[in-house]
Amino acid sequence: MGKNVAEQLVEMLVEVGVKRVYAVTGDSLNYFNDAVRRNGKIKWIHVRNEEVGAFAAAAEAELDGIACCAGSCGPGHVHLINGLYDAHRSHVPVIAIASTIPTGEFGMDFFQETNTIKLFDDCSYYNQVATTAEQVPRMFQTAVQHAVHKKGVAVFGLPGDVAQLDAVESVTAMQLFNNKPVIRPSDQELKDLSDLLNGEKKIMLYCGIGAAEAHDEVVELAGKLKAPVGFSFRGKMGIQYNNPYEVGMTGLLGQPSGYHAMHEADVVLLLGTDFPYVNFMPVKNKIVQIDEKPERLGRRAKLTMGLCGSISDSIKALLPLLTEKKDEGFLKSQLEFYQKVKEAQQVYVKDQGEENKIQPEFVAETINRLAANDAIFTVDTGMCCVWGARFIDGTGKRKMLGSFNHGSMANAMPMAIGAALAHPQQQIIALCGDGGLSMLLGDMATIKQYNLPIKLIVFNNRALGMVKLEMEVDGLPDNETDMINPDFALVAQAMGFKGITVARPEEVETAISHALSEEGPVLLNVMTNPNALAMPPKIEWAQIKGMTESMTKLMLGGKMSEVLDTIKSNYKHLGEVL
């Protein structure tokens, strides 16, 4: 007996290495669901919201190279959108199966009809709908090639009636060509770059996720050039460990040392980074950018040179052309400053806070100290990103996942689901904001359904903390950023797993230690200080002025206690401002 299109599609997913499909089943998706069940080599993960499925797939794809999610017609498609945007902007290969209405009803305003081409076009590299059995294998193979090689989302539209048709064998190639080409600048470009680097005294390397697989090459290059090494948040786990030249991050989440090194250098070499914040980029020194994607060159800063190449291949070809520098003065001064920054950062850790106002820096540092050497962390967008960026250290085996390019709230818990399913033997720790967790609270049930040993650490500051800070530095009194939360520990218990509220600083270490040793899922509801701020590495006068104005407006509005709590909680920042 021949196979149908849905079965053929599942076989192709197995061949390219897909292990799971994250989806909510229903109507147009049911034949595909049944084919997954009968095949037995792929697990259907029943999430409560397709957005969670897309986030989970994005996490799995970043860790393992490919993943799949699906949504049924209409609302299922729309729910996928946010997670797919995140995957696409993070450049991870995700296959999205968008099952849709019967082909005979296209364009008739049928129940739950959506135009998938219009809907997904902005968050995918490939986006087509198959309307015949003959199209399916060729189109799907093309979709996979786009996802893997362009590094992003491919959407395959599958009408419910097409899924039931008899499969037709393809006349073209069906395997995944997972190529690893050598990509580097030309010999002349490398010579020009080496001439520039050999002729300058103070050089700084700034590395992004594109350099994460080139750790050893980066360290060797830094040693030869006597160059401090900074990194983006996504580049941190791949670059920080065993790196005697590292000086931390810059940007909104970073430290003064990374910013200082970048601005003090004569030449900044951007390696595999598309760092987004133009206002943190230097403007008076020479900037060279190397990236696999030449279309990214020069869109964040004025460049002296822009070169196309993978970071590993490019550095290997560049190293023989460089003369090792003898003067270590610039490097030593930046490393000494970085050491002072790290010492100053410990002030926030030593001040543990008080009951119901635990300092979040202390919580993050404790997690870092107690977590496994190969733990996988997920971080919610907002203040959790700040604490993760500043206090979770890279070891060479740890991973850190977040919505770093799309900047979505609510990503940490769904990404932890994908990470836990893909890597069940590793510790999965989600640093969740109370605002983020609230958005997709229902999928805590998915954690219980599959008994995933995720540790959800909720930084419960009863506010949209980053938004509050944004408003205050702009001179606005924070408005409607407060949150009336449920008891998250009781919610976890209602979902069927352990939930604990941590209200006092002296409870933090024991609670985290016990949670990490538990076999099943645990939620720690940590009552953190709502007035703890995360100041950027360079504080502008406009920000100081704005904060002063917002505090004044709060006092005039009768919120004197909030002003005093903010000042009390953040007096330590005065040393950074003065």
LUMZATI-660124 format. One record per residue (C-alpha): residue in three letters; x negated, y negated, z; residue number from 1. Coordinates in steps of 0.2 Angstrom, whole numbers, plus 5000, padded with zeros to 4 digits. Layout:
N
(r 'ALA' (X Y Z) NUM)
...
//
This chain:
578
(r 'MET' (5000 5000 5000) 1)
(r 'GLY' (4993 4983 4995) 2)
(r 'LYS' (4989 4969 5007) 3)
(r 'ASN' (4998 4952 5007) 4)
(r 'VAL' (4991 4935 5006) 5)
(r 'ALA' (4991 4932 5025) 6)
(r 'GLU' (4981 4949 5027) 7)
(r 'GLN' (4969 4943 5014) 8)
(r 'LEU' (4966 4927 5023) 9)
(r 'VAL' (4963 4935 5039) 10)
(r 'GLU' (4950 4947 5031) 11)
(r 'MET' (4941 4932 5024) 12)
(r 'LEU' (4941 4924 5041) 13)
(r 'VAL' (4933 4939 5049) 14)
(r 'GLU' (4920 4939 5035) 15)
(r 'VAL' (4914 4922 5039) 16)
(r 'GLY' (4913 4925 5057) 17)
(r 'VAL' (4929 4918 5065) 18)
(r 'LYS' (4933 4926 5081) 19)
(r 'ARG' (4948 4917 5087) 20)
(r 'VAL' (4963 4907 5080) 21)
(r 'TYR' (4969 4893 5092) 22)
(r 'ALA' (4988 4890 5088) 23)
(r 'VAL' (5006 4889 5094) 24)
(r 'THR' (5015 4902 5083) 25)
(r 'GLY' (5032 4899 5074) 26)
(r 'ASP' (5042 4900 5058) 27)
(r 'SER' (5030 4897 5043) 28)
(r 'LEU' (5015 4903 5054) 29)
(r 'ASN' (5023 4920 5059) 30)
(r 'TYR' (5016 4930 5044) 31)
(r 'PHE' (4999 4924 5047) 32)
(r 'ASN' (5001 4928 5066) 33)
(r 'ASP' (5006 4946 5062) 34)
(r 'ALA' (4992 4948 5050) 35)
(r 'VAL' (4980 4943 5064) 36)
(r 'ARG' (4988 4955 5076) 37)
(r 'ARG' (4987 4970 5064) 38)
(r 'ASN' (4969 4966 5059) 39)
(r 'GLY' (4963 4967 5077) 40)
(r 'LYS' (4946 4959 5074) 41)
(r 'ILE' (4952 4941 5078) 42)
(r 'LYS' (4961 4935 5094) 43)
(r 'TRP' (4976 4924 5093) 44)
(r 'ILE' (4974 4911 5107) 45)
(r 'HIS' (4991 4905 5112) 46)
(r 'VAL' (4988 4887 5118) 47)
(r 'ARG' (5003 4876 5124) 48)
(r 'ASN' (4999 4861 5112) 49)
(r 'GLU' (4990 4862 5095) 50)
(r 'GLU' (4980 4847 5100) 51)
(r 'VAL' (4972 4858 5113) 52)
(r 'GLY' (4969 4871 5100) 53)
(r 'ALA' (4960 4859 5089) 54)
(r 'PHE' (4949 4853 5103) 55)
(r 'ALA' (4945 4871 5109) 56)
(r 'ALA' (4940 4875 5091) 57)
(r 'ALA' (4929 4860 5090) 58)
(r 'ALA' (4920 4865 5105) 59)
(r 'GLU' (4918 4883 5099) 60)
(r 'ALA' (4912 4877 5082) 61)
(r 'GLU' (4899 4866 5090) 62)
(r 'LEU' (4892 4880 5100) 63)
(r 'ASP' (4893 4894 5087) 64)
(r 'GLY' (4894 4886 5070) 65)
(r 'ILE' (4912 4889 5064) 66)
(r 'ALA' (4930 4891 5072) 67)
(r 'CYS' (4948 4891 5067) 68)
(r 'CYS' (4964 4883 5073) 69)
(r 'ALA' (4982 4883 5065) 70)
(r 'GLY' (4998 4873 5066) 71)
(r 'SER' (5015 4877 5059) 72)
(r 'CYS' (5025 4865 5048) 73)
(r 'GLY' (5029 4847 5054) 74)
(r 'PRO' (5026 4844 5072) 75)
(r 'GLY' (5013 4858 5073) 76)
(r 'HIS' (5003 4848 5060) 77)
(r 'VAL' (5005 4832 5069) 78)
(r 'HIS' (4999 4839 5085) 79)
(r 'LEU' (4983 4845 5077) 80)
(r 'ILE' (4978 4828 5071) 81)
(r 'ASN' (4969 4821 5086) 82)
(r 'GLY' (4958 4837 5089) 83)
(r 'LEU' (4954 4838 5071) 84)
(r 'TYR' (4948 4820 5070) 85)
(r 'ASP' (4937 4824 5085) 86)
(r 'ALA' (4929 4839 5076) 87)
(r 'HIS' (4927 4830 5059) 88)
(r 'ARG' (4919 4814 5067) 89)
(r 'SER' (4908 4826 5077) 90)
(r 'HIS' (4903 4835 5061) 91)
(r 'VAL' (4907 4852 5067) 92)
(r 'PRO' (4914 4866 5055) 93)
(r 'VAL' (4932 4869 5059) 94)
(r 'ILE' (4945 4878 5048) 95)
(r 'ALA' (4963 4872 5050) 96)
(r 'ILE' (4977 4883 5044) 97)
(r 'ALA' (4992 4871 5041) 98)
(r 'SER' (5006 4883 5037) 99)
(r 'THR' (5021 4874 5029) 100)
(r 'ILE' (5038 4875 5022) 101)
(r 'PRO' (5043 4886 5007) 102)
(r 'THR' (5036 4880 4990) 103)
(r 'GLY' (5054 4879 4983) 104)
(r 'GLU' (5058 4865 4996) 105)
(r 'PHE' (5043 4854 4993) 106)
(r 'GLY' (5048 4836 4991) 107)
(r 'MET' (5067 4839 4996) 108)
(r 'ASP' (5065 4831 5014) 109)
(r 'PHE' (5067 4849 5021) 110)
(r 'PHE' (5067 4853 5039) 111)
(r 'GLN' (5050 4849 5047) 112)
(r 'GLU' (5042 4844 5030) 113)
(r 'THR' (5026 4835 5031) 114)
(r 'ASN' (5014 4830 5017) 115)
(r 'THR' (4999 4839 5022) 116)
(r 'ILE' (4988 4831 5009) 117)
(r 'LYS' (4992 4813 5015) 118)
(r 'LEU' (4992 4819 5034) 119)
(r 'PHE' (4975 4827 5035) 120)
(r 'ASP' (4965 4818 5021) 121)
(r 'ASP' (4956 4806 5033) 122)
(r 'CYS' (4950 4819 5045) 123)
(r 'SER' (4944 4833 5033) 124)
(r 'TYR' (4931 4836 5019) 125)
(r 'TYR' (4943 4848 5010) 126)
(r 'ASN' (4962 4848 5011) 127)
(r 'GLN' (4973 4857 4998) 128)
(r 'VAL' (4989 4867 4998) 129)
(r 'ALA' (4990 4884 4989) 130)
(r 'THR' (5006 4887 4980) 131)
(r 'THR' (5002 4904 4971) 132)
(r 'ALA' (4993 4920 4977) 133)
(r 'GLU' (4980 4918 4964) 134)
(r 'GLN' (4974 4901 4972) 135)
(r 'VAL' (4972 4908 4989) 136)
(r 'PRO' (4955 4917 4989) 137)
(r 'ARG' (4946 4904 4978) 138)
(r 'MET' (4953 4889 4988) 139)
(r 'PHE' (4950 4897 5005) 140)
(r 'GLN' (4932 4901 5000) 141)
(r 'THR' (4929 4883 4994) 142)
(r 'ALA' (4937 4877 5010) 143)
(r 'VAL' (4924 4887 5021) 144)
(r 'GLN' (4910 4881 5010) 145)
(r 'HIS' (4915 4863 5013) 146)
(r 'ALA' (4917 4865 5032) 147)
(r 'VAL' (4900 4873 5034) 148)
(r 'HIS' (4889 4863 5022) 149)
(r 'LYS' (4897 4846 5024) 150)
(r 'LYS' (4899 4850 5043) 151)
(r 'GLY' (4917 4845 5046) 152)
(r 'VAL' (4935 4850 5045) 153)
(r 'ALA' (4943 4860 5030) 154)
(r 'VAL' (4962 4861 5030) 155)
(r 'PHE' (4970 4875 5021) 156)
(r 'GLY' (4989 4873 5017) 157)
(r 'LEU' (4998 4889 5017) 158)
(r 'PRO' (5017 4889 5013) 159)
(r 'GLY' (5027 4902 5023) 160)
(r 'ASP' (5033 4911 5007) 161)
(r 'VAL' (5015 4911 4999) 162)
(r 'ALA' (5009 4920 5015) 163)
(r 'GLN' (5021 4934 5011) 164)
(r 'LEU' (5016 4937 4993) 165)
(r 'ASP' (5005 4951 4987) 166)
(r 'ALA' (4987 4947 4987) 167)
(r 'VAL' (4977 4944 4971) 168)
(r 'GLU' (4958 4948 4971) 169)
(r 'SER' (4948 4933 4966) 170)
(r 'VAL' (4938 4932 4950) 171)
(r 'THR' (4924 4921 4958) 172)
(r 'ALA' (4912 4923 4973) 173)
(r 'MET' (4920 4926 4990) 174)
(r 'GLN' (4906 4927 5002) 175)
(r 'LEU' (4900 4912 5013) 176)
(r 'PHE' (4883 4905 5006) 177)
(r 'ASN' (4876 4899 5023) 178)
(r 'ASN' (4861 4891 5016) 179)
(r 'LYS' (4847 4882 5026) 180)
(r 'PRO' (4837 4872 5013) 181)
(r 'VAL' (4821 4862 5017) 182)
(r 'ILE' (4825 4843 5017) 183)
(r 'ARG' (4812 4830 5019) 184)
(r 'PRO' (4807 4813 5011) 185)
(r 'SER' (4796 4813 4996) 186)
(r 'ASP' (4777 4813 4997) 187)
(r 'GLN' (4776 4795 4993) 188)
(r 'GLU' (4789 4790 5006) 189)
(r 'LEU' (4780 4801 5019) 190)
(r 'LYS' (4764 4792 5015) 191)
(r 'ASP' (4772 4775 5017) 192)
(r 'LEU' (4779 4780 5033) 193)
(r 'SER' (4763 4786 5040) 194)
(r 'ASP' (4754 4770 5035) 195)
(r 'LEU' (4767 4760 5044) 196)
(r 'LEU' (4765 4771 5060) 197)
(r 'ASN' (4746 4772 5059) 198)
(r 'GLY' (4746 4753 5058) 199)
(r 'GLU' (4757 4749 5073) 200)
(r 'LYS' (4753 4750 5092) 201)
(r 'LYS' (4770 4752 5101) 202)
(r 'ILE' (4781 4765 5094) 203)
(r 'MET' (4797 4772 5101) 204)
(r 'LEU' (4807 4787 5095) 205)
(r 'TYR' (4826 4787 5097) 206)
(r 'CYS' (4834 4804 5094) 207)
(r 'GLY' (4852 4810 5091) 208)
(r 'ILE' (4861 4826 5089) 209)
(r 'GLY' (4852 4828 5072) 210)
(r 'ALA' (4836 4830 5081) 211)
(r 'ALA' (4842 4843 5094) 212)
(r 'GLU' (4835 4858 5085) 213)
(r 'ALA' (4818 4849 5083) 214)
(r 'HIS' (4813 4847 5101) 215)
(r 'ASP' (4796 4854 5099) 216)
(r 'GLU' (4792 4843 5084) 217)
(r 'VAL' (4798 4828 5092) 218)
(r 'VAL' (4787 4831 5108) 219)
(r 'GLU' (4772 4834 5096) 220)
(r 'LEU' (4776 4818 5087) 221)
(r 'ALA' (4778 4808 5103) 222)
(r 'GLY' (4761 4814 5109) 223)
(r 'LYS' (4752 4810 5094) 224)
(r 'LEU' (4760 4792 5093) 225)
(r 'LYS' (4760 4790 5112) 226)
(r 'ALA' (4778 4785 5110) 227)
(r 'PRO' (4792 4785 5123) 228)
(r 'VAL' (4807 4795 5118) 229)
(r 'GLY' (4825 4790 5120) 230)
(r 'PHE' (4840 4799 5115) 231)
(r 'SER' (4859 4797 5112) 232)
(r 'PHE' (4871 4806 5123) 233)
(r 'ARG' (4874 4820 5110) 234)
(r 'GLY' (4855 4822 5108) 235)
(r 'LYS' (4851 4823 5127) 236)
(r 'MET' (4853 4841 5130) 237)
(r 'GLY' (4842 4845 5115) 238)
(r 'ILE' (4828 4832 5118) 239)
(r 'GLN' (4827 4829 5137) 240)
(r 'TYR' (4820 4845 5144) 241)
(r 'ASN' (4801 4848 5145) 242)
(r 'ASN' (4798 4831 5137) 243)
(r 'PRO' (4785 4821 5146) 244)
(r 'TYR' (4788 4806 5135) 245)
(r 'GLU' (4807 4804 5139) 246)
(r 'VAL' (4814 4787 5145) 247)
(r 'GLY' (4832 4791 5145) 248)
(r 'MET' (4847 4784 5135) 249)
(r 'THR' (4853 4767 5130) 250)
(r 'GLY' (4870 4761 5125) 251)
(r 'LEU' (4885 4759 5136) 252)
(r 'LEU' (4882 4775 5146) 253)
(r 'GLY' (4863 4773 5147) 254)
(r 'GLN' (4849 4766 5158) 255)
(r 'PRO' (4839 4750 5157) 256)
(r 'SER' (4823 4760 5153) 257)
(r 'GLY' (4830 4767 5136) 258)
(r 'TYR' (4836 4749 5131) 259)
(r 'HIS' (4819 4742 5137) 260)
(r 'ALA' (4808 4754 5127) 261)
(r 'MET' (4818 4751 5111) 262)
(r 'HIS' (4817 4732 5112) 263)
(r 'GLU' (4798 4732 5118) 264)
(r 'ALA' (4792 4743 5103) 265)
(r 'ASP' (4785 4736 5087) 266)
(r 'VAL' (4793 4751 5078) 267)
(r 'VAL' (4808 4761 5082) 268)
(r 'LEU' (4810 4777 5073) 269)
(r 'LEU' (4828 4783 5073) 270)
(r 'LEU' (4828 4802 5071) 271)
(r 'GLY' (4845 4811 5067) 272)
(r 'THR' (4856 4798 5076) 273)
(r 'ASP' (4870 4788 5070) 274)
(r 'PHE' (4871 4778 5086) 275)
(r 'PRO' (4886 4767 5085) 276)
(r 'TYR' (4883 4751 5095) 277)
(r 'VAL' (4875 4738 5085) 278)
(r 'ASN' (4874 4726 5100) 279)
(r 'PHE' (4861 4738 5108) 280)
(r 'MET' (4850 4739 5093) 281)
(r 'PRO' (4834 4728 5093) 282)
(r 'VAL' (4833 4714 5079) 283)
(r 'LYS' (4815 4708 5080) 284)
(r 'ASN' (4805 4724 5077) 285)
(r 'LYS' (4804 4736 5063) 286)
(r 'ILE' (4816 4750 5062) 287)
(r 'VAL' (4814 4767 5052) 288)
(r 'GLN' (4829 4779 5051) 289)
(r 'ILE' (4828 4797 5045) 290)
(r 'ASP' (4844 4807 5043) 291)
(r 'GLU' (4850 4822 5033) 292)
(r 'LYS' (4865 4811 5027) 293)
(r 'PRO' (4858 4797 5017) 294)
(r 'GLU' (4875 4788 5017) 295)
(r 'ARG' (4872 4784 5035) 296)
(r 'LEU' (4856 4775 5033) 297)
(r 'GLY' (4856 4757 5038) 298)
(r 'ARG' (4874 4756 5044) 299)
(r 'ARG' (4869 4752 5062) 300)
(r 'ALA' (4853 4741 5060) 301)
(r 'LYS' (4842 4732 5047) 302)
(r 'LEU' (4830 4745 5042) 303)
(r 'THR' (4812 4743 5036) 304)
(r 'MET' (4813 4761 5029) 305)
(r 'GLY' (4828 4773 5027) 306)
(r 'LEU' (4823 4791 5023) 307)
(r 'CYS' (4833 4807 5019) 308)
(r 'GLY' (4828 4823 5028) 309)
(r 'SER' (4831 4835 5042) 310)
(r 'ILE' (4821 4830 5057) 311)
(r 'SER' (4812 4846 5059) 312)
(r 'ASP' (4806 4847 5041) 313)
(r 'SER' (4802 4829 5040) 314)
(r 'ILE' (4791 4828 5056) 315)
(r 'LYS' (4782 4844 5051) 316)
(r 'ALA' (4777 4836 5034) 317)
(r 'LEU' (4773 4819 5043) 318)
(r 'LEU' (4762 4825 5057) 319)
(r 'PRO' (4746 4829 5046) 320)
(r 'LEU' (4747 4812 5039) 321)
(r 'LEU' (4746 4803 5056) 322)
(r 'THR' (4731 4797 5066) 323)
(r 'GLU' (4732 4801 5084) 324)
(r 'LYS' (4733 4785 5095) 325)
(r 'LYS' (4721 4783 5109) 326)
(r 'ASP' (4730 4768 5118) 327)
(r 'GLU' (4743 4774 5130) 328)
(r 'GLY' (4747 4757 5138) 329)
(r 'PHE' (4764 4755 5130) 330)
(r 'LEU' (4769 4773 5134) 331)
(r 'LYS' (4763 4772 5152) 332)
(r 'SER' (4772 4756 5156) 333)
(r 'GLN' (4789 4763 5149) 334)
(r 'LEU' (4787 4779 5159) 335)
(r 'GLU' (4783 4769 5175) 336)
(r 'PHE' (4799 4759 5172) 337)
(r 'TYR' (4809 4774 5169) 338)
(r 'GLN' (4803 4782 5185) 339)
(r 'LYS' (4809 4766 5194) 340)
(r 'VAL' (4826 4767 5186) 341)
(r 'LYS' (4828 4785 5191) 342)
(r 'GLU' (4823 4780 5209) 343)
(r 'ALA' (4836 4766 5209) 344)
(r 'GLN' (4849 4778 5202) 345)
(r 'GLN' (4847 4788 5218) 346)
(r 'VAL' (4854 4774 5228) 347)
(r 'TYR' (4871 4778 5221) 348)
(r 'VAL' (4868 4796 5226) 349)
(r 'LYS' (4863 4793 5244) 350)
(r 'ASP' (4878 4782 5247) 351)
(r 'GLN' (4890 4796 5247) 352)
(r 'GLY' (4905 4786 5251) 353)
(r 'GLU' (4919 4788 5263) 354)
(r 'GLU' (4936 4798 5265) 355)
(r 'ASN' (4946 4797 5249) 356)
(r 'LYS' (4932 4785 5241) 357)
(r 'ILE' (4918 4798 5237) 358)
(r 'GLN' (4905 4790 5226) 359)
(r 'PRO' (4906 4799 5209) 360)
(r 'GLU' (4887 4798 5206) 361)
(r 'PHE' (4885 4809 5222) 362)
(r 'VAL' (4898 4821 5215) 363)
(r 'ALA' (4889 4822 5198) 364)
(r 'GLU' (4872 4824 5205) 365)
(r 'THR' (4878 4838 5216) 366)
(r 'ILE' (4886 4847 5201) 367)
(r 'ASN' (4869 4845 5192) 368)
(r 'ARG' (4859 4852 5207) 369)
(r 'LEU' (4871 4867 5209) 370)
(r 'ALA' (4875 4872 5191) 371)
(r 'ALA' (4867 4886 5182) 372)
(r 'ASN' (4852 4883 5171) 373)
(r 'ASP' (4862 4888 5156) 374)
(r 'ALA' (4879 4880 5161) 375)
(r 'ILE' (4890 4872 5147) 376)
(r 'PHE' (4898 4856 5153) 377)
(r 'THR' (4912 4847 5145) 378)
(r 'VAL' (4916 4828 5149) 379)
(r 'ASP' (4931 4818 5147) 380)
(r 'THR' (4929 4801 5138) 381)
(r 'GLY' (4927 4787 5151) 382)
(r 'MET' (4919 4786 5167) 383)
(r 'CYS' (4916 4805 5167) 384)
(r 'CYS' (4905 4802 5152) 385)
(r 'VAL' (4894 4790 5162) 386)
(r 'TRP' (4892 4801 5176) 387)
(r 'GLY' (4888 4816 5165) 388)
(r 'ALA' (4876 4805 5154) 389)
(r 'ARG' (4866 4799 5169) 390)
(r 'PHE' (4866 4814 5181) 391)
(r 'ILE' (4868 4830 5172) 392)
(r 'ASP' (4850 4835 5166) 393)
(r 'GLY' (4845 4845 5151) 394)
(r 'THR' (4836 4861 5154) 395)
(r 'GLY' (4834 4868 5136) 396)
(r 'LYS' (4849 4880 5139) 397)
(r 'ARG' (4863 4869 5145) 398)
(r 'LYS' (4875 4861 5133) 399)
(r 'MET' (4886 4846 5135) 400)
(r 'LEU' (4902 4844 5124) 401)
(r 'GLY' (4913 4829 5123) 402)
(r 'SER' (4922 4817 5111) 403)
(r 'PHE' (4907 4807 5109) 404)
(r 'ASN' (4911 4800 5092) 405)
(r 'HIS' (4930 4800 5092) 406)
(r 'GLY' (4931 4794 5110) 407)
(r 'SER' (4948 4803 5114) 408)
(r 'MET' (4954 4805 5131) 409)
(r 'ALA' (4959 4823 5137) 410)
(r 'ASN' (4946 4832 5128) 411)
(r 'ALA' (4936 4840 5143) 412)
(r 'MET' (4949 4854 5148) 413)
(r 'PRO' (4953 4860 5130) 414)
(r 'MET' (4935 4860 5125) 415)
(r 'ALA' (4931 4870 5141) 416)
(r 'ILE' (4944 4883 5135) 417)
(r 'GLY' (4935 4885 5118) 418)
(r 'ALA' (4918 4886 5127) 419)
(r 'ALA' (4924 4899 5139) 420)
(r 'LEU' (4932 4910 5126) 421)
(r 'ALA' (4916 4909 5115) 422)
(r 'HIS' (4904 4911 5129) 423)
(r 'PRO' (4912 4921 5143) 424)
(r 'GLN' (4896 4925 5152) 425)
(r 'GLN' (4891 4907 5155) 426)
(r 'GLN' (4896 4894 5168) 427)
(r 'ILE' (4909 4882 5160) 428)
(r 'ILE' (4911 4866 5170) 429)
(r 'ALA' (4923 4853 5165) 430)
(r 'LEU' (4921 4835 5171) 431)
(r 'CYS' (4939 4829 5170) 432)
(r 'GLY' (4946 4811 5173) 433)
(r 'ASP' (4963 4811 5181) 434)
(r 'GLY' (4970 4801 5166) 435)
(r 'GLY' (4963 4814 5154) 436)
(r 'LEU' (4968 4829 5163) 437)
(r 'SER' (4986 4822 5165) 438)
(r 'MET' (4988 4820 5146) 439)
(r 'LEU' (4987 4839 5142) 440)
(r 'LEU' (4991 4846 5159) 441)
(r 'GLY' (5002 4860 5152) 442)
(r 'ASP' (4987 4870 5145) 443)
(r 'MET' (4981 4873 5162) 444)
(r 'ALA' (4993 4888 5160) 445)
(r 'THR' (4982 4894 5145) 446)
(r 'ILE' (4967 4895 5157) 447)
(r 'LYS' (4977 4906 5168) 448)
(r 'GLN' (4985 4916 5154) 449)
(r 'TYR' (4967 4921 5148) 450)
(r 'ASN' (4960 4921 5166) 451)
(r 'LEU' (4946 4909 5160) 452)
(r 'PRO' (4933 4906 5174) 453)
(r 'ILE' (4933 4887 5170) 454)
(r 'LYS' (4928 4875 5184) 455)
(r 'LEU' (4938 4859 5183) 456)
(r 'ILE' (4931 4845 5193) 457)
(r 'VAL' (4943 4831 5193) 458)
(r 'PHE' (4935 4814 5197) 459)
(r 'ASN' (4952 4808 5204) 460)
(r 'ASN' (4949 4789 5205) 461)
(r 'ARG' (4968 4785 5203) 462)
(r 'ALA' (4964 4774 5188) 463)
(r 'LEU' (4959 4772 5170) 464)
(r 'GLY' (4942 4768 5177) 465)
(r 'MET' (4933 4763 5160) 466)
(r 'VAL' (4948 4753 5154) 467)
(r 'LYS' (4948 4744 5171) 468)
(r 'LEU' (4930 4740 5169) 469)
(r 'GLU' (4932 4734 5151) 470)
(r 'MET' (4946 4722 5156) 471)
(r 'GLU' (4936 4715 5171) 472)
(r 'VAL' (4920 4711 5161) 473)
(r 'ASP' (4931 4702 5148) 474)
(r 'GLY' (4938 4691 5162) 475)
(r 'LEU' (4955 4700 5163) 476)
(r 'PRO' (4963 4706 5179) 477)
(r 'ASP' (4965 4725 5177) 478)
(r 'ASN' (4984 4728 5173) 479)
(r 'GLU' (4993 4744 5172) 480)
(r 'THR' (4977 4754 5174) 481)
(r 'ASP' (4982 4762 5191) 482)
(r 'MET' (4989 4780 5191) 483)
(r 'ILE' (5001 4788 5203) 484)
(r 'ASN' (4995 4806 5201) 485)
(r 'PRO' (5002 4823 5206) 486)
(r 'ASP' (4992 4833 5218) 487)
(r 'PHE' (4981 4842 5205) 488)
(r 'ALA' (4976 4855 5217) 489)
(r 'LEU' (4994 4860 5220) 490)
(r 'VAL' (4997 4859 5201) 491)
(r 'ALA' (4983 4872 5199) 492)
(r 'GLN' (4991 4883 5212) 493)
(r 'ALA' (5007 4882 5203) 494)
(r 'MET' (4998 4887 5187) 495)
(r 'GLY' (4992 4903 5196) 496)
(r 'PHE' (4974 4899 5201) 497)
(r 'LYS' (4964 4891 5215) 498)
(r 'GLY' (4966 4872 5218) 499)
(r 'ILE' (4957 4863 5232) 500)
(r 'THR' (4957 4844 5236) 501)
(r 'VAL' (4941 4837 5242) 502)
(r 'ALA' (4943 4820 5252) 503)
(r 'ARG' (4928 4818 5262) 504)
(r 'PRO' (4909 4817 5256) 505)
(r 'GLU' (4903 4830 5268) 506)
(r 'GLU' (4915 4843 5260) 507)
(r 'VAL' (4908 4840 5242) 508)
(r 'GLU' (4893 4852 5242) 509)
(r 'THR' (4902 4867 5250) 510)
(r 'ALA' (4917 4865 5239) 511)
(r 'ILE' (4907 4864 5223) 512)
(r 'SER' (4896 4878 5228) 513)
(r 'HIS' (4911 4889 5232) 514)
(r 'ALA' (4920 4885 5216) 515)
(r 'LEU' (4905 4889 5205) 516)
(r 'SER' (4903 4906 5214) 517)
(r 'GLU' (4922 4911 5211) 518)
(r 'GLU' (4925 4923 5197) 519)
(r 'GLY' (4941 4915 5191) 520)
(r 'PRO' (4946 4897 5187) 521)
(r 'VAL' (4945 4884 5200) 522)
(r 'LEU' (4951 4866 5201) 523)
(r 'LEU' (4943 4854 5213) 524)
(r 'ASN' (4953 4838 5215) 525)
(r 'VAL' (4939 4826 5221) 526)
(r 'MET' (4945 4809 5228) 527)
(r 'THR' (4933 4797 5221) 528)
(r 'ASN' (4930 4779 5224) 529)
(r 'PRO' (4942 4769 5212) 530)
(r 'ASN' (4931 4754 5213) 531)
(r 'ALA' (4915 4762 5208) 532)
(r 'LEU' (4908 4754 5192) 533)
(r 'ALA' (4896 4759 5179) 534)
(r 'MET' (4886 4745 5173) 535)
(r 'PRO' (4878 4746 5155) 536)
(r 'PRO' (4859 4745 5154) 537)
(r 'LYS' (4859 4727 5149) 538)
(r 'ILE' (4870 4715 5158) 539)
(r 'GLU' (4875 4700 5148) 540)
(r 'TRP' (4879 4683 5156) 541)
(r 'ALA' (4896 4684 5148) 542)
(r 'GLN' (4900 4700 5157) 543)
(r 'ILE' (4895 4692 5174) 544)
(r 'LYS' (4906 4677 5170) 545)
(r 'GLY' (4920 4689 5165) 546)
(r 'MET' (4919 4699 5181) 547)
(r 'THR' (4919 4683 5191) 548)
(r 'GLU' (4934 4677 5182) 549)
(r 'SER' (4944 4693 5184) 550)
(r 'MET' (4940 4694 5203) 551)
(r 'THR' (4946 4676 5204) 552)
(r 'LYS' (4962 4681 5195) 553)
(r 'LEU' (4965 4696 5206) 554)
(r 'MET' (4963 4685 5222) 555)
(r 'LEU' (4975 4672 5216) 556)
(r 'GLY' (4987 4686 5212) 557)
(r 'GLY' (4986 4692 5230) 558)
(r 'LYS' (4974 4707 5227) 559)
(r 'MET' (4961 4702 5239) 560)
(r 'SER' (4958 4719 5246) 561)
(r 'GLU' (4954 4726 5229) 562)
(r 'VAL' (4942 4712 5226) 563)
(r 'LEU' (4933 4716 5242) 564)
(r 'ASP' (4933 4735 5239) 565)
(r 'THR' (4925 4732 5222) 566)
(r 'ILE' (4911 4720 5229) 567)
(r 'LYS' (4908 4732 5243) 568)
(r 'SER' (4907 4747 5231) 569)
(r 'ASN' (4895 4739 5219) 570)
(r 'TYR' (4884 4727 5229) 571)
(r 'LYS' (4870 4739 5224) 572)
(r 'HIS' (4871 4733 5206) 573)
(r 'LEU' (4865 4716 5211) 574)
(r 'GLY' (4847 4721 5209) 575)
(r 'GLU' (4851 4725 5191) 576)
(r 'VAL' (4858 4708 5188) 577)
(r 'LEU' (4846 4697 5197) 578)
//
